[in-house]
Amino acid sequence: MRELLFVMLTVSAPFLIGIFVIHYFRYRSEAARIAAAAKDSAEVADAALRQQVRRLQERVEVLEAIVTDTKYDLNRKISGL
């Protein structure tokens, strides 16, 4: 009985190892593809955030120009009277 088990293990071991190796390399290629896709989406999100920050900086500059304008200060003083 043991001899039959050893023969079956000896015959089936290369096939099982081959199947595991195939699945391992499929997994590695899929993981690499997912990592590349995640990197691409992160770059897109990074570009969008940079653009949004740039627009917000422009808006803040405009608001600072309005607030520091002497006419604005004059209008505030007149409204306070």
Biopython code that builds the backbone (N, CA, C, O; Angstrom):
import numpy as np
from Bio.PDB.StructureBuilder import StructureBuilder

atoms = [
    (1, "MET", "N", (0.819, -1.193, 0.000)),
    (1, "MET", "CA", (0.000, 0.000, 0.000)),
    (1, "MET", "C", (0.868, 1.264, 0.000)),
    (1, "MET", "O", (0.592, 2.223, -0.721)),
    (2, "ARG", "N", (1.921, 1.244, 0.823)),
    (2, "ARG", "CA", (2.817, 2.392, 0.871)),
    (2, "ARG", "C", (3.530, 2.589, -0.460)),
    (2, "ARG", "O", (3.753, 3.722, -0.887)),
    (3, "GLU", "N", (3.882, 1.507, -1.103)),
    (3, "GLU", "CA", (4.586, 1.606, -2.372)),
    (3, "GLU", "C", (3.719, 2.325, -3.405)),
    (3, "GLU", "O", (4.209, 3.147, -4.179)),
    (4, "LEU", "N", (2.446, 2.007, -3.404)),
    (4, "LEU", "CA", (1.517, 2.640, -4.338)),
    (4, "LEU", "C", (1.418, 4.147, -4.058)),
    (4, "LEU", "O", (1.364, 4.951, -4.989)),
    (5, "LEU", "N", (1.396, 4.517, -2.796)),
    (5, "LEU", "CA", (1.345, 5.936, -2.427)),
    (5, "LEU", "C", (2.597, 6.657, -2.898)),
    (5, "LEU", "O", (2.512, 7.757, -3.443)),
    (6, "PHE", "N", (3.745, 6.052, -2.693)),
    (6, "PHE", "CA", (4.996, 6.674, -3.133)),
    (6, "PHE", "C", (5.061, 6.798, -4.649)),
    (6, "PHE", "O", (5.566, 7.793, -5.170)),
    (7, "VAL", "N", (4.562, 5.810, -5.347)),
    (7, "VAL", "CA", (4.545, 5.862, -6.808)),
    (7, "VAL", "C", (3.611, 6.981, -7.276)),
    (7, "VAL", "O", (3.944, 7.731, -8.193)),
    (8, "MET", "N", (2.456, 7.086, -6.648)),
    (8, "MET", "CA", (1.507, 8.143, -7.025)),
    (8, "MET", "C", (2.094, 9.525, -6.735)),
    (8, "MET", "O", (1.951, 10.440, -7.546)),
    (9, "LEU", "N", (2.748, 9.680, -5.593)),
    (9, "LEU", "CA", (3.373, 10.960, -5.271)),
    (9, "LEU", "C", (4.502, 11.289, -6.241)),
    (9, "LEU", "O", (4.657, 12.439, -6.653)),
    (10, "THR", "N", (5.279, 10.292, -6.600)),
    (10, "THR", "CA", (6.390, 10.500, -7.515)),
    (10, "THR", "C", (5.897, 10.895, -8.901)),
    (10, "THR", "O", (6.507, 11.742, -9.554)),
    (11, "VAL", "N", (4.823, 10.306, -9.351)),
    (11, "VAL", "CA", (4.283, 10.606, -10.673)),
    (11, "VAL", "C", (3.555, 11.946, -10.682)),
    (11, "VAL", "O", (3.676, 12.707, -11.642)),
    (12, "SER", "N", (2.807, 12.241, -9.631)),
    (12, "SER", "CA", (1.985, 13.452, -9.633)),
    (12, "SER", "C", (2.740, 14.699, -9.166)),
    (12, "SER", "O", (2.294, 15.809, -9.459)),
    (13, "ALA", "N", (3.841, 14.568, -8.468)),
    (13, "ALA", "CA", (4.571, 15.714, -7.936)),
    (13, "ALA", "C", (5.012, 16.694, -9.024)),
    (13, "ALA", "O", (4.802, 17.895, -8.850)),
    (14, "PRO", "N", (5.608, 16.256, -10.131)),
    (14, "PRO", "CA", (6.001, 17.235, -11.162)),
    (14, "PRO", "C", (4.814, 18.008, -11.740)),
    (14, "PRO", "O", (4.924, 19.199, -12.032)),
    (15, "PHE", "N", (3.693, 17.330, -11.902)),
    (15, "PHE", "CA", (2.503, 18.014, -12.426)),
    (15, "PHE", "C", (1.989, 19.055, -11.432)),
    (15, "PHE", "O", (1.634, 20.169, -11.816)),
    (16, "LEU", "N", (1.953, 18.685, -10.167)),
    (16, "LEU", "CA", (1.491, 19.625, -9.149)),
    (16, "LEU", "C", (2.437, 20.821, -9.027)),
    (16, "LEU", "O", (1.989, 21.960, -8.894)),
    (17, "ILE", "N", (3.738, 20.560, -9.071)),
    (17, "ILE", "CA", (4.704, 21.649, -9.008)),
    (17, "ILE", "C", (4.538, 22.558, -10.221)),
    (17, "ILE", "O", (4.596, 23.781, -10.093)),
    (18, "GLY", "N", (4.332, 21.967, -11.396)),
    (18, "GLY", "CA", (4.107, 22.762, -12.608)),
    (18, "GLY", "C", (2.870, 23.641, -12.494)),
    (18, "GLY", "O", (2.892, 24.804, -12.896)),
    (19, "ILE", "N", (1.807, 23.095, -11.953)),
    (19, "ILE", "CA", (0.566, 23.861, -11.785)),
    (19, "ILE", "C", (0.797, 25.021, -10.810)),
    (19, "ILE", "O", (0.360, 26.143, -11.064)),
    (20, "PHE", "N", (1.479, 24.747, -9.702)),
    (20, "PHE", "CA", (1.766, 25.813, -8.737)),
    (20, "PHE", "C", (2.633, 26.905, -9.355)),
    (20, "PHE", "O", (2.396, 28.089, -9.117)),
    (21, "VAL", "N", (3.622, 26.527, -10.137)),
    (21, "VAL", "CA", (4.506, 27.512, -10.772)),
    (21, "VAL", "C", (3.717, 28.368, -11.756)),
    (21, "VAL", "O", (3.881, 29.587, -11.786)),
    (22, "ILE", "N", (2.873, 27.748, -12.549)),
    (22, "ILE", "CA", (2.047, 28.490, -13.516)),
    (22, "ILE", "C", (1.158, 29.496, -12.792)),
    (22, "ILE", "O", (1.077, 30.658, -13.190)),
    (23, "HIS", "N", (0.498, 29.055, -11.740)),
    (23, "HIS", "CA", (-0.382, 29.954, -10.988)),
    (23, "HIS", "C", (0.409, 31.075, -10.314)),
    (23, "HIS", "O", (-0.062, 32.208, -10.220)),
    (24, "TYR", "N", (1.602, 30.750, -9.850)),
    (24, "TYR", "CA", (2.431, 31.773, -9.211)),
    (24, "TYR", "C", (2.787, 32.867, -10.203)),
    (24, "TYR", "O", (2.666, 34.048, -9.877)),
    (25, "PHE", "N", (3.222, 32.508, -11.406)),
    (25, "PHE", "CA", (3.599, 33.518, -12.386)),
    (25, "PHE", "C", (2.391, 34.288, -12.910)),
    (25, "PHE", "O", (2.514, 35.467, -13.242)),
    (26, "ARG", "N", (1.247, 33.658, -12.990)),
    (26, "ARG", "CA", (0.020, 34.392, -13.348)),
    (26, "ARG", "C", (-0.301, 35.415, -12.266)),
    (26, "ARG", "O", (-0.667, 36.554, -12.555)),
    (27, "TYR", "N", (-0.158, 34.991, -11.026)),
    (27, "TYR", "CA", (-0.407, 35.903, -9.912)),
    (27, "TYR", "C", (0.552, 37.088, -9.963)),
    (27, "TYR", "O", (0.131, 38.232, -9.794)),
    (28, "ARG", "N", (1.826, 36.825, -10.194)),
    (28, "ARG", "CA", (2.824, 37.897, -10.254)),
    (28, "ARG", "C", (2.518, 38.884, -11.371)),
    (28, "ARG", "O", (2.620, 40.095, -11.173)),
    (29, "SER", "N", (2.141, 38.374, -12.558)),
    (29, "SER", "CA", (1.851, 39.283, -13.668)),
    (29, "SER", "C", (0.584, 40.093, -13.387)),
    (29, "SER", "O", (0.512, 41.272, -13.734)),
    (30, "GLU", "N", (-0.400, 39.476, -12.770)),
    (30, "GLU", "CA", (-1.630, 40.190, -12.422)),
    (30, "GLU", "C", (-1.355, 41.253, -11.360)),
    (30, "GLU", "O", (-1.887, 42.361, -11.433)),
    (31, "ALA", "N", (-0.531, 40.916, -10.380)),
    (31, "ALA", "CA", (-0.182, 41.879, -9.334)),
    (31, "ALA", "C", (0.596, 43.054, -9.933)),
    (31, "ALA", "O", (0.392, 44.200, -9.532)),
    (32, "ALA", "N", (1.475, 42.776, -10.880)),
    (32, "ALA", "CA", (2.223, 43.852, -11.530)),
    (32, "ALA", "C", (1.298, 44.743, -12.341)),
    (32, "ALA", "O", (1.469, 45.962, -12.358)),
    (33, "ARG", "N", (0.316, 44.146, -13.017)),
    (33, "ARG", "CA", (-0.647, 44.927, -13.798)),
    (33, "ARG", "C", (-1.493, 45.802, -12.879)),
    (33, "ARG", "O", (-1.753, 46.961, -13.202)),
    (34, "ILE", "N", (-1.917, 45.276, -11.763)),
    (34, "ILE", "CA", (-2.719, 46.048, -10.812)),
    (34, "ILE", "C", (-1.887, 47.187, -10.215)),
    (34, "ILE", "O", (-2.388, 48.298, -10.042)),
    (35, "ALA", "N", (-0.628, 46.913, -9.903)),
    (35, "ALA", "CA", (0.240, 47.954, -9.351)),
    (35, "ALA", "C", (0.449, 49.076, -10.372)),
    (35, "ALA", "O", (0.465, 50.251, -10.008)),
    (36, "ALA", "N", (0.607, 48.718, -11.639)),
    (36, "ALA", "CA", (0.776, 49.738, -12.677)),
    (36, "ALA", "C", (-0.488, 50.578, -12.829)),
    (36, "ALA", "O", (-0.414, 51.796, -12.994)),
    (37, "ALA", "N", (-1.648, 49.924, -12.774)),
    (37, "ALA", "CA", (-2.910, 50.652, -12.880)),
    (37, "ALA", "C", (-3.093, 51.579, -11.684)),
    (37, "ALA", "O", (-3.570, 52.703, -11.840)),
    (38, "ALA", "N", (-2.721, 51.125, -10.500)),
    (38, "ALA", "CA", (-2.830, 51.966, -9.306)),
    (38, "ALA", "C", (-1.893, 53.162, -9.406)),
    (38, "ALA", "O", (-2.249, 54.266, -8.994)),
    (39, "LYS", "N", (-0.708, 52.953, -9.944)),
    (39, "LYS", "CA", (0.235, 54.047, -10.105)),
    (39, "LYS", "C", (-0.306, 55.073, -11.098)),
    (39, "LYS", "O", (-0.190, 56.278, -10.875)),
    (40, "ASP", "N", (-0.899, 54.592, -12.201)),
    (40, "ASP", "CA", (-1.477, 55.503, -13.186)),
    (40, "ASP", "C", (-2.612, 56.327, -12.582)),
    (40, "ASP", "O", (-2.699, 57.535, -12.800)),
    (41, "SER", "N", (-3.480, 55.660, -11.821)),
    (41, "SER", "CA", (-4.599, 56.392, -11.226)),
    (41, "SER", "C", (-4.108, 57.371, -10.168)),
    (41, "SER", "O", (-4.694, 58.440, -9.993)),
    (42, "ALA", "N", (-3.044, 57.019, -9.464)),
    (42, "ALA", "CA", (-2.482, 57.940, -8.472)),
    (42, "ALA", "C", (-1.882, 59.166, -9.160)),
    (42, "ALA", "O", (-1.984, 60.282, -8.650)),
    (43, "GLU", "N", (-1.260, 58.955, -10.317)),
    (43, "GLU", "CA", (-0.696, 60.086, -11.055)),
    (43, "GLU", "C", (-1.799, 61.007, -11.560)),
    (43, "GLU", "O", (-1.646, 62.228, -11.545)),
    (44, "VAL", "N", (-2.909, 60.428, -12.007)),
    (44, "VAL", "CA", (-4.039, 61.235, -12.472)),
    (44, "VAL", "C", (-4.623, 62.033, -11.306)),
    (44, "VAL", "O", (-4.917, 63.221, -11.440)),
    (45, "ALA", "N", (-4.787, 61.370, -10.169)),
    (45, "ALA", "CA", (-5.322, 62.056, -8.993)),
    (45, "ALA", "C", (-4.359, 63.151, -8.525)),
    (45, "ALA", "O", (-4.794, 64.226, -8.112)),
    (46, "ASP", "N", (-3.064, 62.880, -8.590)),
    (46, "ASP", "CA", (-2.069, 63.870, -8.201)),
    (46, "ASP", "C", (-2.139, 65.095, -9.111)),
    (46, "ASP", "O", (-2.065, 66.228, -8.635)),
    (47, "ALA", "N", (-2.280, 64.874, -10.406)),
    (47, "ALA", "CA", (-2.376, 65.994, -11.344)),
    (47, "ALA", "C", (-3.634, 66.812, -11.087)),
    (47, "ALA", "O", (-3.608, 68.041, -11.150)),
    (48, "ALA", "N", (-4.738, 66.123, -10.797)),
    (48, "ALA", "CA", (-5.989, 66.836, -10.515)),
    (48, "ALA", "C", (-5.867, 67.671, -9.242)),
    (48, "ALA", "O", (-6.342, 68.806, -9.192)),
    (49, "LEU", "N", (-5.234, 67.112, -8.222)),
    (49, "LEU", "CA", (-5.061, 67.861, -6.976)),
    (49, "LEU", "C", (-4.139, 69.060, -7.171)),
    (49, "LEU", "O", (-4.383, 70.127, -6.608)),
    (50, "ARG", "N", (-3.084, 68.892, -7.961)),
    (50, "ARG", "CA", (-2.188, 70.017, -8.235)),
    (50, "ARG", "C", (-2.925, 71.134, -8.964)),
    (50, "ARG", "O", (-2.721, 72.311, -8.669)),
    (51, "GLN", "N", (-3.777, 70.768, -9.911)),
    (51, "GLN", "CA", (-4.555, 71.772, -10.645)),
    (51, "GLN", "C", (-5.519, 72.487, -9.700)),
    (51, "GLN", "O", (-5.681, 73.705, -9.778)),
    (52, "GLN", "N", (-6.151, 71.738, -8.818)),
    (52, "GLN", "CA", (-7.081, 72.339, -7.873)),
    (52, "GLN", "C", (-6.350, 73.294, -6.924)),
    (52, "GLN", "O", (-6.859, 74.374, -6.626)),
    (53, "VAL", "N", (-5.177, 72.912, -6.452)),
    (53, "VAL", "CA", (-4.399, 73.783, -5.574)),
    (53, "VAL", "C", (-4.005, 75.058, -6.313)),
    (53, "VAL", "O", (-4.044, 76.149, -5.745)),
    (54, "ARG", "N", (-3.625, 74.916, -7.581)),
    (54, "ARG", "CA", (-3.247, 76.086, -8.378)),
    (54, "ARG", "C", (-4.430, 77.053, -8.507)),
    (54, "ARG", "O", (-4.265, 78.264, -8.357)),
    (55, "ARG", "N", (-5.624, 76.513, -8.786)),
    (55, "ARG", "CA", (-6.813, 77.382, -8.894)),
    (55, "ARG", "C", (-7.132, 78.054, -7.568)),
    (55, "ARG", "O", (-7.490, 79.232, -7.540)),
    (56, "LEU", "N", (-7.004, 77.316, -6.466)),
    (56, "LEU", "CA", (-7.282, 77.908, -5.156)),
    (56, "LEU", "C", (-6.268, 78.998, -4.818)),
    (56, "LEU", "O", (-6.623, 80.016, -4.224)),
    (57, "GLN", "N", (-5.015, 78.788, -5.193)),
    (57, "GLN", "CA", (-4.015, 79.835, -4.960)),
    (57, "GLN", "C", (-4.350, 81.091, -5.749)),
    (57, "GLN", "O", (-4.194, 82.200, -5.238)),
    (58, "GLU", "N", (-4.802, 80.935, -6.976)),
    (58, "GLU", "CA", (-5.195, 82.098, -7.776)),
    (58, "GLU", "C", (-6.369, 82.829, -7.129)),
    (58, "GLU", "O", (-6.396, 84.059, -7.093)),
    (59, "ARG", "N", (-7.333, 82.075, -6.621)),
    (59, "ARG", "CA", (-8.481, 82.703, -5.967)),
    (59, "ARG", "C", (-8.056, 83.456, -4.715)),
    (59, "ARG", "O", (-8.548, 84.554, -4.455)),
    (60, "VAL", "N", (-7.143, 82.874, -3.936)),
    (60, "VAL", "CA", (-6.672, 83.536, -2.726)),
    (60, "VAL", "C", (-5.931, 84.823, -3.086)),
    (60, "VAL", "O", (-6.076, 85.835, -2.401)),
    (61, "GLU", "N", (-5.144, 84.787, -4.151)),
    (61, "GLU", "CA", (-4.447, 85.993, -4.583)),
    (61, "GLU", "C", (-5.438, 87.095, -4.963)),
    (61, "GLU", "O", (-5.228, 88.263, -4.634)),
    (62, "VAL", "N", (-6.509, 86.724, -5.650)),
    (62, "VAL", "CA", (-7.531, 87.714, -6.017)),
    (62, "VAL", "C", (-8.206, 88.268, -4.766)),
    (62, "VAL", "O", (-8.417, 89.476, -4.653)),
    (63, "LEU", "N", (-8.542, 87.392, -3.835)),
    (63, "LEU", "CA", (-9.177, 87.850, -2.595)),
    (63, "LEU", "C", (-8.239, 88.743, -1.788)),
    (63, "LEU", "O", (-8.680, 89.737, -1.212)),
    (64, "GLU", "N", (-6.965, 88.407, -1.740)),
    (64, "GLU", "CA", (-6.004, 89.266, -1.041)),
    (64, "GLU", "C", (-5.905, 90.637, -1.705)),
    (64, "GLU", "O", (-5.802, 91.660, -1.029)),
    (65, "ALA", "N", (-5.938, 90.644, -3.032)),
    (65, "ALA", "CA", (-5.883, 91.926, -3.749)),
    (65, "ALA", "C", (-7.113, 92.761, -3.439)),
    (65, "ALA", "O", (-7.014, 93.980, -3.298)),
    (66, "ILE", "N", (-8.267, 92.124, -3.330)),
    (66, "ILE", "CA", (-9.504, 92.857, -3.026)),
    (66, "ILE", "C", (-9.452, 93.412, -1.604)),
    (66, "ILE", "O", (-9.785, 94.574, -1.375)),
    (67, "VAL", "N", (-9.039, 92.589, -0.664)),
    (67, "VAL", "CA", (-9.040, 92.995, 0.740)),
    (67, "VAL", "C", (-8.009, 94.089, 0.997)),
    (67, "VAL", "O", (-8.258, 94.992, 1.796)),
    (68, "THR", "N", (-6.872, 94.026, 0.343)),
    (68, "THR", "CA", (-5.831, 95.030, 0.591)),
    (68, "THR", "C", (-6.021, 96.284, -0.244)),
    (68, "THR", "O", (-5.245, 97.232, -0.122)),
    (69, "ASP", "N", (-7.028, 96.301, -1.082)),
    (69, "ASP", "CA", (-7.296, 97.481, -1.907)),
    (69, "ASP", "C", (-7.761, 98.621, -1.001)),
    (69, "ASP", "O", (-8.541, 98.389, -0.077)),
    (70, "THR", "N", (-7.300, 99.842, -1.248)),
    (70, "THR", "CA", (-7.665, 100.988, -0.403)),
    (70, "THR", "C", (-9.142, 101.345, -0.557)),
    (70, "THR", "O", (-9.755, 101.814, 0.402)),
    (71, "LYS", "N", (-9.718, 101.140, -1.715)),
    (71, "LYS", "CA", (-11.142, 101.444, -1.907)),
    (71, "LYS", "C", (-12.007, 100.534, -1.038)),
    (71, "LYS", "O", (-13.025, 100.967, -0.500)),
    (72, "TYR", "N", (-11.600, 99.275, -0.904)),
    (72, "TYR", "CA", (-12.348, 98.349, -0.062)),
    (72, "TYR", "C", (-12.324, 98.828, 1.387)),
    (72, "TYR", "O", (-13.352, 98.815, 2.063)),
    (73, "ASP", "N", (-11.175, 99.243, 1.857)),
    (73, "ASP", "CA", (-11.056, 99.739, 3.223)),
    (73, "ASP", "C", (-11.894, 101.000, 3.414)),
    (73, "ASP", "O", (-12.528, 101.173, 4.455)),
    (74, "LEU", "N", (-11.900, 101.870, 2.425)),
    (74, "LEU", "CA", (-12.697, 103.099, 2.477)),
    (74, "LEU", "C", (-14.178, 102.738, 2.538)),
    (74, "LEU", "O", (-14.915, 103.306, 3.344)),
    (75, "ASN", "N", (-14.620, 101.812, 1.708)),
    (75, "ASN", "CA", (-16.030, 101.396, 1.727)),
    (75, "ASN", "C", (-16.401, 100.794, 3.087)),
    (75, "ASN", "O", (-17.517, 101.016, 3.559)),
    (76, "ARG", "N", (-15.505, 100.042, 3.729)),
    (76, "ARG", "CA", (-15.787, 99.493, 5.048)),
    (76, "ARG", "C", (-15.937, 100.590, 6.076)),
    (76, "ARG", "O", (-16.806, 100.501, 6.943)),
    (77, "LYS", "N", (-15.118, 101.621, 6.003)),
    (77, "LYS", "CA", (-15.196, 102.710, 6.962)),
    (77, "LYS", "C", (-16.479, 103.499, 6.770)),
    (77, "LYS", "O", (-17.111, 103.916, 7.741)),
    (78, "ILE", "N", (-16.862, 103.701, 5.514)),
    (78, "ILE", "CA", (-18.116, 104.424, 5.226)),
    (78, "ILE", "C", (-19.307, 103.596, 5.722)),
    (78, "ILE", "O", (-20.246, 104.141, 6.303)),
    (79, "SER", "N", (-19.267, 102.296, 5.495)),
    (79, "SER", "CA", (-20.377, 101.446, 5.944)),
    (79, "SER", "C", (-20.446, 101.423, 7.456)),
    (79, "SER", "O", (-21.532, 101.276, 8.016)),
    (80, "GLY", "N", (-19.316, 101.565, 8.134)),
    (80, "GLY", "CA", (-19.312, 101.554, 9.593)),
    (80, "GLY", "C", (-19.897, 102.815, 10.204)),
    (80, "GLY", "O", (-20.239, 102.819, 11.387)),
    (81, "LEU", "N", (-20.022, 103.882, 9.431)),
    (81, "LEU", "CA", (-20.564, 105.133, 9.962)),
    (81, "LEU", "C", (-22.028, 105.123, 10.066)),
    (81, "LEU", "O", (-22.623, 106.111, 10.498)),
]
sb = StructureBuilder()
sb.init_structure("model")
sb.init_model(0)
sb.init_chain("A")
sb.init_seg("    ")
for serial, (resi, resn, name, xyz) in enumerate(atoms, 1):
    if name == "N":
        sb.init_residue(resn, " ", resi, " ")
    sb.init_atom(name, np.array(xyz, "f"), 0.0, 1.0, " ", f" {name:<3s}", serial, name[0])
structure = sb.get_structure()
